[in-house]
Amino acid sequence: MRFVRMFIAIVGVAVVCDAGTPPSGYSDTRVAGGLQEATDLAFAPDGRIFICTKGGKLRVFKNGKLLSKPFLNLAVNTDSEKGLLGATFDPDFETNQYVYVFYTRAQNNSNRVSRFTANGDVGIKSSELVLIDNLDTDDCGNHDGGGIRFGPDGKLYVSYGDGGCDSGNAQDRTVGNLNGKILRINADGSIPAGNPYIGSDSLEERIWFWGLRNPWRFSWRQSTGRMYIGDVGSSVYEEVNVGAAKGSNFGWPVCEGKCNQSGMKNPIYTYAHGDNGASITGGVFWRNDYLFGDYVKGFIRRMVVSSTDKPTKVTTFESDAGAVVSFAAGPDGALYYVVFGYPGELRKVVKLPTLARRIVIGGGD
C-alpha cells in the first residue's frame, strides 16, 4: 500500500466512493461511514463486523450501527503505512473469545502480532499475549503488510512486506529475516509442525512463503484450500499469486510479474500500472469468483478461475469503488469491503433478486 506517497490519488478516488457502480443486477450501498482511515475488516462468528483504523482503534459494527466505544484503542505509530493494519478471530472464538491483531508499536516503530481476549464488545487490554514481536521495518517505513487470517488448517497466517528500502529482504531467509514473507504460526505463537524450514533459525521457522514485495491482503479458495495473495508491485506490474506448495518463492525482487526463473513461482495474473500507478488489494472468493481491488486505481475486478487456478476471464466489477483496502464475504451472502478514505466507509454489495433487477434496469412487468 502507499498511504502517504499516494495521498493525492487517495483523496481523488475517495471523493467518488459514494457512487460505487456495480454491474446490472447488483447493488452497492454504504453500511457505515465516518471510519477514519479504515484498513481492514473481519466478521466475528456472531455477525458483528470489526473494523481496523490506521490510528489504532478497532471499531465494532453491531445491530446496524457503529458502536461509539472501540473494542481496542492501541497506541500505534502511524507514520507512512504503519498503524493498526489487520484483525481476525480465533476459530474457537465462541468458546475462548480470542481476537488477533497486527499493529505498529508506538514505542519502537516495530510491528507486532498479538492476541486479546474479548469481554463483550470491548477487549481486555491487560489480556494481550504477544505472538510475534519486533518485526523489523527499514528506514523507508512502508511495505509493512499486515494481513492476518486463520487458514483452513486452523493455523494463523501473517503477511509481511519487504520493508520498502531493501527489496532484497524478500529473498533473504538468513538470521530470521521475515520481510517479504507469509508467516504461519499456531494460535499461541508457537511453530507448527510441517512448516518448511523447521530446524533452522527460530524466526525462519515461521516462514511459509517468500519472495513477495508487499502482500497486503490474502485469502483462501474454499474449493481447493489454496491461498490467493495480492502482491503490490513496484513500477510495472501488480500480481495475483496462488500458493499451493509450502516454501514457494514468488520471485521478488528478481522478477516483477512473470518470472520464468528456476525455483520461482509465477503469478497467475498480472496487470500493468499505467501512468497513474497501482496498488492491488488482494480479495476474496464470492459467488464462486475471485473479487479483488486496487487502492490507487479505485476499481474492483472479478476473476473467473478454473479448477486448477487458471484465470479464464477477468472483468471490471466496479470502476469507481474508491480506495479499497480489504474484503470479506459476509455470513448473509453479501460482499463487504472497506475504503480507506477521508473518512473511510464500510460498504456492502448484494446480488438483487430477479424482480428487483428488472425494476433497476427499468423493465418492470
LINKAVEN-V235770 format. One record per run of one state. SS is the DSSP state (A for helix, B for strand, O for the rest). FROM is the first residue (numbers start at 0). LEN is the number of residues. If there is no record, write none. Layout:
# LINKAVEN-V235770
ss=[SS:SS]
from=[FROM:FROM]
len=[LEN:LEN]
This chain:
# LINKAVEN-V235770
ss=[O:A:O:A:O:B:O:B:O:B:O:B:O:B:O:B:O:B:O:B:O:A:O:B:O:B:O:B:O:B:O:B:O:A:O:A:O:B:O:A:B:O:B:O:B:O:B:O:B:O:B:O:B:O:B:O:B:O:B:O:B:O:B:O:B:O:A:O]
from=[0:6:14:16:19:25:35:37:43:48:53:56:62:64:66:71:73:75:76:83:89:92:96:97:105:110:119:121:135:147:150:155:160:166:171:173:176:180:185:203:206:210:216:221:225:231:236:243:248:249:268:272:279:286:288:294:299:305:310:318:323:329:334:339:343:351:353:360]
len=[6:8:2:3:6:10:2:6:5:5:3:6:2:2:5:2:2:1:7:6:3:4:1:8:5:9:2:14:12:3:5:5:6:5:2:3:4:5:18:3:4:6:5:4:6:5:7:5:1:19:4:7:7:2:6:5:6:5:8:5:6:5:5:4:8:2:7:5]
